[in-house]
Amino acid sequence: MSKNTLYDKVWDSHKVTTLPNGQDQLFIGLHLIHEVTTPQAFASLKERGARMAFPHRTFATIDHIIPTLSQQRPFQDNQAELMTEALENNVKQFGIPFFDTSTNKQGIVHVIGPELGLTQPGMTIACGDSHTSTHGAFGSLAFGIGTTEVGQVLETQSLALNRLKVRRIQFNGLLAPGTYAKDVILKIIHILGVKGGIGFAYEFGGDVFDAMSMEERMTVCNMSIEGGARIGYINPDDITFNYLKDKEYAPKGEAFKVAVKHWKSLASGLDARYDDGLTLHTQDLQPMVTWGVNPGQSVGVTQMLPELDSFSKEDKKTAEEAYAYMKFNPGMSLVGHPIDVVFIGSCTNSRLSDLREAATVMAKGKVAPHVKAIVVPGSQQIKKQAEAEGLADIFKAAGAEWREAGCSMCLAMNPDKLIGDQLCASTSNRNFMGRQGSPTGRTLLMSPAMAAFAAIQGEIGDVREVIG
């Protein structure tokens, strides 16, 4: 059983009690909500005349269903408009801060939480979205929850949870040019599998994570859930503290110094004990691309797709189904394979550093004539910064569409969808069947630089050809 890890320290400090069923009741320090998983939760509170325990600990935004081409109200999609109206009414009735488009702080919930300083080390964080694990990059325990649990947090500010085991994932070395945080997490999921993290919290450490920016760390923690882990986290350090300093909701002045002292104490101790561990080295890492229908089905870009005989009996059937759906064959190379759409965005890769990497590559050419490329910033603030830096001009000059902030084509609960069996080079987090809006649409996950290179090549390629 793990001991003296950040996970143990934060969990124990937020435990209210152990319930008769063996679960721990955990106090939730920060609750983030959006328009999709809240209507039924609020309706339940209203029906019972219940109140929120701590309204000041909940913050709302709109991201999943908001269109990114035009955000003029009312939205053309009636369902999107109704869900937005429901959220607006609920936050007004219950006194919840709401970052809508009029605030210039609207954006993807897992992007605006950190950029506003709401996300801080040592917190327990919950949101009705599976990629809440993103916030673990700050040394917090962040849980994705369902609609029923959203209602529980609104009413009690707590959750009943099973304690997890802790796996330390040590990644050593330096990232070579052309490899990024996205490649790191895709490699980890490839090795451990999409079910490998079930019952675990992942603690990421080693040279690679120590050198990463906060935005890179968020990319890794974001996709912990894709590896089956309930949460992923990184111990807070000076990179964390410097990022948070002067953020709107972060402590100020002397209070910040006091907070930093506390945050440092939360890091896993030298005597920390883990339930499991994995050590990797960057010498084995190259740009990663998924070929199948889950994030674990991936290869290094120069590698051939795996033969069916290389899979276990359990995984062989899944691989066969993936090859049939994706229209790929074992033993083939993805390099040179034409693509139809490029999507740069999502809570995984829509931050300023992601856009900078993509723009660096896209500045080297024009989007191929047969490719539709859309670039979607993760928040209104990122959009403004990207435009001020000239990144938006680079994308538009290359022939890509520059959009408003939102989740967009990541899950296509909005007008941004694939058509038919289009093949999309995507910086998002999931490549499930039909994930991007078409029942037969196909998704290849990769880094922003790789996606930008695919856009100008019109096909899958190795971005290291232009980044050295």
Secondary structure by P-SEA (a helix, b strand, c coil): cccccaaaaaaaaacccccccccccccccbbbbcccccaaaaaaaaaacccccccccbbbbbcccccccccccccccaaaaaaaaaaaaaaaaaccccccccccccccaaaaaaaaccccccccccccccccccccccccbbbbbcaaaaaaaaccccccccbbbbbbbbbbccccccccaaaaaaaaaaaacccccccbbbbbbccccccccaaaaaaaaaacccccccbbbbcccaaaaaaaccccccccaaaaaaaaaaaaaacccccbbbccbbbbbcccccbbbbccccccccccccccccccccccccaaaaaaaaaaaaccccccccccccccbbbccccccccaaaaaaaaaaaaaccccccbbbbbbbccaaaaaaaaaaaaaaaaaaabbbbbcccccccccccccccccccccccccccccccccccccbbbbbbcaaaaaaaaaaccccccccccc
